[in-house]
Amino acid sequence: MSERDIKSITDTILGAAMAPEIVVTVSERSEGNLRFANDEPTTEGESETLEISITATIQGRSATAVGNRSDKDSLRSLVTEAEELAAMSPVDPEHMPPLGKVPLLQVKGHDPATAKLDAKQRLQRAEQAIAAGGRAGVTTAGFFSHHEDSFAVATSAGAFCYWPSTTASLSVTCRTGDGSGSGWAAALSHVGKQVEGKAVAELAAEKADMSREPQTLAPGKQLVILEAQAVGELLSFLIDALDARSADEGRSFFSHPDGGSLVGERLFDPRITLRSNPADARHPAQPFTVEGEAHKVVDWIAGGVVKNLACSRFWADKSGTKPLPTPNSLHLEGSDTELLDLVRGVDRGVLVTRFWYNRVLERRRVLATGLTRDGTFLVEQGKITTAVKNFRYNDSPVTLLQNVLALGKPQRVAVGGRVMVVPPMVVRDFNFASSSDAI
């Protein structure tokens, strides 16, 4: 949906509103996908969705109405619904007025060729992956999807933000005929031509073949080489902890024992720099929030020192600081070292492809648990010597960033809905709590 079309929708809503404060979001998506399993396509589809959300506030009482029809009568009815609900709602003691126009980073996240991907091109990706698996003698399954998005925010205070984007992603899982080996790989980009079935499937097939007949390795604290996907999955738990309010209230790893936060303290290895950069040309991210607040280039950790914590507009107003939205993109700096070169530098350790069933155990310590999956290997004297059975881990992204021994070349990984670009890492004393017979 074009900027002009969405602006027409928001103008109609704001023009019809009687409430003094209105925030409108419009989200439109065109999506195509193809799933394949047992070496053949299984399901294929296309969809178009539209969501219009109106939040009305009357004397501190707020309510939201959501619809999917864009004709003027439906929009006016949706405004009325939001206003009627707001009048019946309790006063929100943390309500903040809508934002006006704010300067935004210029971010290009839309690729016209990706927006035009069709069923034929989806099938080509699947056929490439299936053929690569066939050459390796493994069974292949996967999911390829692409979508074009238009998202906008408009407010009664004069803000209007619009961002079009595209995304293409492919994940492939390969299994050996005897059922003992499993491998996985994925690719994700806003440019569809960078997501090709052959390369992704070849990596997944290689891992599946290598992971045949895994051996049992005793759990405990191990030196690990975590691939970028595993790093991203564990690091995602740190995002909620990067919050000024929970730190100030004494509920966070970043809380200072004497009150306030640990901003300014060196808590991590000096090689650790974690930042947000929505304007990264290779990995762009939406430059504003659902409230119309600007996402900026922000250092959260620099040289191991905590530099910033996300701060809501309410908490910033209460505490006398500047608001800073929760990051929608994270970039962990690394090096130019490839994964295999990291492996060659390890005398003995465990190589982990990825984690799954990841859950929080203790928020104060950012302690998480989950299982390794789809390729876990013993490394001895710089070489992968055997596959090992999977482990359950109990560990934290905090210790991950404290115990790092080496960083590799960053890459984008598929974790949640945000842009995450992280390197593989060599980490000491990673805690494997128990072994698992799951493949």
PAKOLVEX-776694 format. One line per field, with one value per residue (C-alpha): chain; x, y, z. Coordinates in pm, 1 decimal, padded with zeros to 6 digits. Layout:
chain = [A|...]
px = [X|...]
py = [Y|...]
pz = [Z|...]
***
This chain:
chain = [A|A|A|A|A|A|A|A|A|A|A|A|A|A|A|A|A|A|A|A|A|A|A|A|A|A|A|A|A|A|A|A|A|A|A|A|A|A|A|A|A|A|A|A|A|A|A|A|A|A|A|A|A|A|A|A|A|A|A|A|A|A|A|A|A|A|A|A|A|A|A|A|A|A|A|A|A|A|A|A|A|A|A|A|A|A|A|A|A|A|A|A|A|A|A|A|A|A|A|A|A|A|A|A|A|A|A|A|A|A|A|A|A|A|A|A|A|A|A|A|A|A|A|A|A|A|A|A|A|A|A|A|A|A|A|A|A|A|A|A|A|A|A|A|A|A|A|A|A|A|A|A|A|A|A|A|A|A|A|A|A|A|A|A|A|A|A|A|A|A|A|A|A|A|A|A|A|A|A|A|A|A|A|A|A|A|A|A|A|A|A|A|A|A|A|A|A|A|A|A|A|A|A|A|A|A|A|A|A|A|A|A|A|A|A|A|A|A|A|A|A|A|A|A|A|A|A|A|A|A|A|A|A|A|A|A|A|A|A|A|A|A|A|A|A|A|A|A|A|A|A|A|A|A|A|A|A|A|A|A|A|A|A|A|A|A|A|A|A|A|A|A|A|A|A|A|A|A|A|A|A|A|A|A|A|A|A|A|A|A|A|A|A|A|A|A|A|A|A|A|A|A|A|A|A|A|A|A|A|A|A|A|A|A|A|A|A|A|A|A|A|A|A|A|A|A|A|A|A|A|A|A|A|A|A|A|A|A|A|A|A|A|A|A|A|A|A|A|A|A|A|A|A|A|A|A|A|A|A|A|A|A|A|A|A|A|A|A|A|A|A|A|A|A|A|A|A|A|A|A|A|A|A|A|A|A|A|A|A|A|A|A|A|A|A|A|A|A|A|A|A|A|A|A|A|A|A|A|A|A|A|A|A|A|A|A|A|A|A|A|A|A|A|A|A|A|A|A|A|A|A|A|A|A|A|A|A|A|A]
px = [00000.0|00143.2|00218.1|-00057.4|-00315.9|-00224.8|-00219.2|-00574.0|-00680.4|-00516.7|-00648.8|-01003.1|-00965.5|-00810.8|-01072.0|-01357.9|-01221.3|-01378.2|-01133.5|-00851.0|-00579.8|-00562.4|-00289.1|-00343.9|-00135.5|-00187.4|-00017.6|-00055.3|00117.0|00128.9|00284.0|00370.6|00504.1|00585.6|00644.5|00817.1|00876.1|00996.8|01161.6|00847.3|00631.3|00338.5|00159.3|00174.1|-00017.5|-00052.5|-00229.7|-00298.4|-00378.3|-00467.5|-00486.3|-00597.3|-00560.1|-00703.3|-00618.8|-00837.0|-00766.9|-01015.0|-00895.8|-00637.1|-00873.2|-00752.2|-00889.1|-00798.3|-01022.4|-00887.4|-01037.8|-00944.9|-01177.1|-01057.5|-01376.1|-01471.6|-01785.7|-01593.8|-01315.4|-01561.7|-01730.6|-01393.6|-01317.7|-01651.5|-01585.0|-01246.0|-01390.5|-01683.9|-01451.4|-01215.6|-01499.3|-01567.8|-01204.2|-01020.2|-00767.2|-00419.7|-00174.9|00114.4|-00050.3|00163.4|00024.6|00075.5|00399.4|00420.2|00646.7|01001.1|01309.5|01366.4|01660.4|01633.0|01620.2|01569.4|01428.5|01218.5|01347.2|01115.9|01228.9|01150.3|00805.2|00740.3|00837.0|00572.3|00476.1|00721.3|01013.9|00904.7|00904.8|01253.0|01386.4|01228.7|01357.6|01709.9|01698.0|01549.1|01805.1|02093.1|01960.9|01919.7|02280.2|02388.0|02163.1|01945.7|01575.2|01490.6|01217.6|01186.5|00986.0|01035.4|00840.6|00852.1|00645.5|00604.8|00499.0|00374.0|00353.2|00249.0|00177.9|-00025.7|-00124.5|-00352.5|-00036.3|00072.4|00298.8|00292.5|00555.5|00559.4|00797.8|00773.2|00984.8|01040.8|01168.6|01257.1|01353.5|01432.2|01493.7|01593.6|01616.6|01781.7|01763.6|01968.6|01797.6|01874.2|01716.5|02025.8|02145.9|01982.3|02111.6|01964.3|02047.7|01863.9|01898.0|01713.4|01734.9|01527.2|01669.8|01522.3|01806.0|02034.0|01819.5|01894.7|01790.0|02109.1|02353.6|02119.4|02033.6|02395.7|02492.5|02198.0|02276.6|02642.7|02548.2|02298.4|02560.1|02816.3|02570.2|02506.8|02537.7|02611.5|02817.5|02735.8|02938.7|02908.1|02725.8|02891.6|03071.5|03232.3|03420.1|03179.8|03184.8|02838.4|02731.4|02569.6|02216.7|02282.8|02433.7|02129.4|01883.0|02054.9|02126.2|01756.9|01693.1|01910.7|01680.7|01410.1|01679.7|01808.9|01542.3|01599.1|01282.0|01340.9|01700.4|01598.9|01337.5|01589.3|01439.9|01716.7|02066.9|02146.5|02027.4|02292.4|02306.0|02281.4|01994.1|01971.3|02137.6|02478.7|02505.8|02869.7|03002.7|03222.5|03025.6|03141.4|03452.6|03619.6|03563.8|03185.8|03010.5|02635.0|02446.5|02131.5|02161.7|01830.2|02000.7|02248.2|02218.8|02271.0|02029.5|01778.1|01514.7|01201.9|01311.2|01018.4|00801.2|00426.4|00393.5|00597.5|00907.5|01234.6|01472.2|01829.6|02183.7|02246.8|02536.3|02394.3|02733.0|03065.4|03398.6|03225.9|03078.9|02701.3|02620.2|02240.9|01922.4|01587.6|01355.7|00984.2|00847.7|00663.2|00970.5|01187.8|00941.3|00925.4|01299.7|01412.0|01598.2|01559.9|01329.2|01491.8|01277.7|01343.7|01573.2|01425.9|01771.4|02082.3|02434.2|02703.6|03046.8|03282.1|03583.0|03663.0|03728.9|03520.4|03351.1|03589.5|03886.2|03733.1|03702.7|04067.7|04170.9|03998.5|04186.6|03873.2|03515.6|03158.7|03029.0|02659.7|02448.8|02146.2|01914.9|01541.4|01269.8|01440.7|01276.6|01357.0|01441.7|01525.8|01481.4|01705.5|02009.4|01878.5|01913.3|01769.4|01730.3|01687.1|01820.9|02085.0|01956.6|02042.4|02416.3|02616.3|02978.1|03291.6|03595.8|03942.6|04271.6|04097.7|03891.4|03535.0|03586.8|03236.9|02875.3|02753.7|02407.7|02218.6|02230.6|02001.9|02173.6|02115.8|02306.6|02276.5|02362.0|02531.3|02794.3|02812.0|02935.0|03163.8|03329.6|03394.8|03731.9|03693.2|03445.2|03382.4|03227.2|02877.0|02576.7|02201.3|02012.7|01646.8|01537.6|01195.2|01071.2|01368.9|01684.6|01972.1|02326.6|02572.0|02898.3|02976.5|03156.6|03400.3|03292.1|03440.4|03248.8|02914.2|02681.4|02530.4|02298.8|02207.3|02219.2|01922.8|01848.2|01639.5|01767.6]
py = [00000.0|00335.7|00619.8|00822.0|00547.0|00503.1|00880.9|00894.4|00635.6|00816.7|01156.8|01018.5|00878.3|01192.0|01407.8|01202.8|01181.0|01376.7|01260.1|01509.1|01244.0|00985.5|00744.3|00546.4|00260.8|00102.0|-00225.9|-00386.4|-00706.4|-00911.9|-01253.5|-01568.3|-01894.3|-02253.4|-02543.3|-02865.9|-03196.0|-03544.9|-03398.7|-03250.0|-02936.7|-02978.9|-02644.7|-02313.2|-01993.2|-01618.9|-01375.7|-01006.0|-00853.6|-00506.5|-00399.2|-00054.3|00028.4|00340.0|00437.3|00715.9|00895.4|01112.3|01272.0|01001.0|00715.7|00513.2|00232.1|00072.3|-00053.0|-00264.6|-00328.1|-00436.9|-00233.5|00089.6|00243.1|00573.1|00447.2|00160.8|00395.5|00635.7|00346.8|00227.8|00575.9|00582.0|00239.1|00347.2|00665.5|00488.5|00230.9|00504.1|00682.9|00363.4|00284.2|00361.2|00642.4|00524.7|00678.3|00625.8|00772.4|00997.4|01231.4|01146.7|01247.9|01513.3|01504.6|01389.9|01357.8|01002.5|00817.0|00765.0|00387.8|00192.8|-00149.7|-00216.0|-00419.4|-00405.3|-00744.5|-00912.0|-00753.4|-00920.5|-01276.8|-01525.4|-01893.4|-01992.4|-01836.7|-01994.4|-02334.2|-02268.2|-02212.5|-02537.3|-02734.3|-02600.0|-02711.4|-03053.3|-03119.2|-03026.6|-03263.4|-03539.3|-03508.4|-03546.0|-03847.6|-03684.8|-03605.7|-03236.6|-03020.3|-02644.4|-02325.4|-02030.8|-01710.7|-01353.8|-01050.1|-00684.7|-00459.2|-00104.6|00037.4|00383.3|00579.8|00900.8|01105.4|01392.9|01585.0|01598.0|01296.3|01082.7|00811.0|00562.6|00276.4|00018.5|-00295.8|-00643.3|-00966.4|-01309.1|-01607.9|-01975.5|-02242.9|-02600.0|-02911.0|-03227.3|-03573.7|-03884.7|-04203.8|-04385.5|-04102.6|-04040.5|-03723.3|-03382.1|-03057.1|-02709.3|-02383.0|-02062.5|-01734.9|-01406.4|-01073.8|-00781.9|-00867.7|-01192.1|-01276.4|-01318.1|-01609.1|-01908.5|-02268.5|-02441.3|-02283.3|-02311.9|-02676.4|-02777.2|-02649.7|-02824.5|-03148.5|-03136.3|-03094.9|-03381.5|-03614.2|-03513.5|-03563.8|-03935.4|-04172.5|-03912.2|-04013.0|-03938.4|-03660.9|-03589.6|-03264.7|-02989.5|-02666.4|-02678.4|-02454.4|-02399.2|-02261.9|-02113.4|-02051.1|-01713.6|-01857.2|-01995.4|-01664.0|-01473.9|-01704.7|-01663.3|-01293.0|-01223.1|-01274.1|-00972.0|-00732.4|-00720.1|-00671.1|-00357.9|-00150.2|00154.6|00123.3|-00234.0|-00140.4|00168.1|-00033.5|-00300.3|-00577.8|-00624.8|-00754.3|-00391.3|-00267.6|-00103.4|-00240.6|00115.6|00213.6|00324.8|00138.7|00008.6|00236.6|00341.3|00021.0|-00230.4|-00554.2|-00745.4|-00842.9|-00535.6|-00683.5|-00660.9|-00377.1|-00406.3|-00138.6|-00063.3|00068.6|00082.1|00255.4|-00025.8|-00064.5|-00443.1|-00504.4|-00216.5|-00190.0|00019.4|00366.8|00436.9|00266.1|00204.2|00537.1|00728.5|00748.4|00750.3|00455.0|00583.5|00451.4|00362.8|00198.6|-00024.6|-00172.1|-00032.9|-00190.6|-00395.3|-00084.6|-00042.2|00282.8|00298.3|00126.7|00153.9|00401.1|00450.8|00801.6|00771.2|00659.9|00922.5|01192.0|01060.3|01013.0|01323.8|01139.5|01108.5|00844.8|00566.4|00296.7|-00074.9|-00174.7|-00331.5|-00406.2|-00538.3|-00559.7|-00734.8|-00647.8|-00929.7|-00981.4|-01106.0|-01459.3|-01732.4|-02003.9|-02279.9|-02066.7|-02032.9|-02412.0|-02453.6|-02244.0|-02467.3|-02754.4|-02915.6|-02790.9|-02836.6|-02679.5|-02580.4|-02505.5|-02363.9|-02382.4|-02441.3|-02456.5|-02154.9|-02021.0|-01776.4|-01935.3|-01626.1|-01273.8|-01102.7|-01301.2|-01330.4|-01706.5|-01913.3|-02277.9|-02469.2|-02754.0|-02783.0|-02904.0|-02996.0|-03038.0|-03060.8|-03172.8|-03244.5|-03043.6|-03177.4|-03017.2|-02781.3|-03045.9|-03174.8|-03535.8|-03668.1|-03574.2|-03572.7|-03610.3|-03292.4|-03106.7|-02899.5|-02575.6|-02348.9|-02028.8|-01657.3|-01409.9|-01214.7|-01484.6|-01532.6|-01174.5|-01206.1|-01538.0|-01480.3|-01598.5|-01518.4|-01352.7|-01438.9|-01268.3|-01127.4|-01239.1|-01184.6|-01456.1|-01554.0|-01471.2|-01323.7|-01022.4|-00790.4|-00751.3|-00927.4|-00939.7|-01133.6|-01327.9|-01687.0|-01695.7|-01910.7|-01906.0|-02074.1|-02246.4|-02273.6|-02474.9|-02790.8|-02911.6|-03252.7|-03460.5|-03534.6|-03826.0|-03604.9|-03573.6]
pz = [00000.0|-00099.1|00139.3|-00025.2|00028.4|00393.9|00450.1|00314.9|00575.4|00866.9|00754.0|00745.9|01097.3|01246.1|01074.6|01218.9|01573.2|01859.4|02127.7|02194.3|02163.1|01883.8|01773.4|01452.3|01316.1|00975.8|00887.0|00544.5|00429.9|00110.0|00173.2|-00017.3|00120.7|00030.4|00266.7|00162.4|00342.7|00252.7|-00057.1|-00209.6|-00181.3|00057.3|00093.4|-00088.5|-00041.6|-00068.5|00161.5|00200.0|00536.8|00658.5|01021.5|01132.8|01501.4|01667.3|02024.3|02163.4|02491.4|02680.0|03004.8|03062.6|02973.9|02675.6|02461.1|02130.5|01850.7|01564.8|01221.8|00869.6|00645.7|00488.8|00346.6|00508.8|00682.6|00845.0|00952.7|01114.6|01294.7|01422.0|01558.0|01739.0|01888.5|02022.8|02171.8|02335.9|02490.3|02610.8|02789.9|02989.6|03066.9|03392.0|03403.5|03305.5|03555.9|03313.4|03005.4|02788.6|02521.8|02153.7|01990.1|01724.7|01421.9|01503.6|01278.7|01156.5|01008.1|00633.9|00600.3|00277.1|00355.3|00044.3|-00249.3|-00556.0|-00689.2|-00356.5|-00358.2|-00695.9|-00597.3|-00709.7|-00690.9|-00964.0|-00780.0|-00452.8|-00620.5|-00760.3|-00406.5|-00288.4|-00588.1|-00529.7|-00166.3|-00241.2|-00516.1|-00284.5|-00019.5|-00276.4|-00388.2|-00025.3|00033.6|00301.5|00331.9|00309.0|00459.0|00478.1|00456.8|00221.9|00272.4|00148.9|00230.8|00145.8|00433.1|00466.8|00818.4|00931.0|01247.7|01262.8|01566.4|01655.2|01750.3|01386.5|01342.8|01030.3|00981.9|00694.0|00615.3|00335.5|00362.4|00222.3|00375.5|00238.2|00451.5|00405.2|00666.3|00577.8|00795.7|00661.6|00818.2|00748.8|00637.1|00962.9|01163.3|01374.3|01204.4|01168.6|01024.2|00991.5|00817.0|00731.6|00543.7|00593.1|00410.5|00284.8|-00059.9|-00190.0|-00429.0|-00126.9|-00005.7|-00227.2|-00168.7|-00284.2|-00038.3|00260.3|00191.5|00127.1|00471.4|00638.6|00453.2|00552.4|00917.6|00896.8|00751.9|01014.6|01299.8|01233.9|01530.8|01799.0|02100.0|02463.2|02624.3|02995.1|03078.2|03277.3|03205.5|02863.6|02627.1|02336.5|01985.2|01938.6|01580.8|01514.8|01534.3|01883.2|01992.6|01867.2|02038.5|02374.6|02331.3|02265.8|02638.1|02713.4|02528.2|02796.5|03060.3|02884.0|03059.6|03277.5|03483.2|03597.8|03678.4|03877.7|04066.1|04165.1|03951.5|03696.6|03639.9|03559.6|03903.4|04121.4|04479.8|04614.0|04384.7|04025.9|03742.2|03642.0|03338.7|03312.6|03468.1|03284.0|03317.6|03009.8|02817.8|02660.4|02313.6|02354.6|02172.1|02122.4|01933.4|01739.2|01386.1|01198.4|00905.7|00831.6|00453.9|00464.3|00750.2|00771.0|01042.6|01089.4|01202.3|01437.0|01699.4|01704.8|01887.3|01629.0|01848.3|01652.5|01658.2|01647.4|01634.1|02000.0|02180.5|02454.3|02545.8|02421.1|02507.1|02774.7|02943.1|02976.7|02795.9|02771.6|02885.4|02709.6|02880.7|02818.6|02777.0|03109.4|03302.2|03135.4|03239.2|03595.3|03637.6|03450.9|03175.4|02800.4|02650.1|02450.6|02287.8|02321.1|02032.4|01720.0|01580.9|01753.3|01612.7|01814.8|01681.0|01589.2|01364.1|01013.2|01141.3|00977.0|01183.1|01072.9|01175.3|01522.0|01532.2|01431.4|01728.9|01987.3|02151.9|02296.7|02298.4|02177.0|01855.1|01879.0|01570.5|01749.1|02051.5|02079.5|02347.0|02499.4|02814.9|03096.2|03431.8|03637.3|03506.7|03762.6|03645.9|03287.2|03333.2|03048.1|02955.3|02632.2|02420.1|02151.1|01816.2|01456.3|01484.3|01808.2|01769.8|01969.7|01861.0|01940.0|01838.0|01600.1|01419.4|01444.0|01552.0|01623.6|01670.5|02030.5|02177.6|02250.5|02581.1|02796.9|02889.1|03190.1|03125.7|03059.5|02784.4|03062.0|03117.8|02740.8|02706.7|03008.9|02921.7|02551.0|02421.2|02050.9|01814.8|01451.0|01150.8|01220.5|01017.9|01031.2|01216.1|01234.0|01589.2|01661.1|01469.9|01508.6|01304.8|01481.9|01343.6|01561.3|01527.5|01622.2|01956.5|02150.1|02515.3|02823.0|03104.3|02925.9|03147.3|02997.7|03274.8|03130.6|02813.7|02586.7|02355.4|02126.0|01768.2]
***
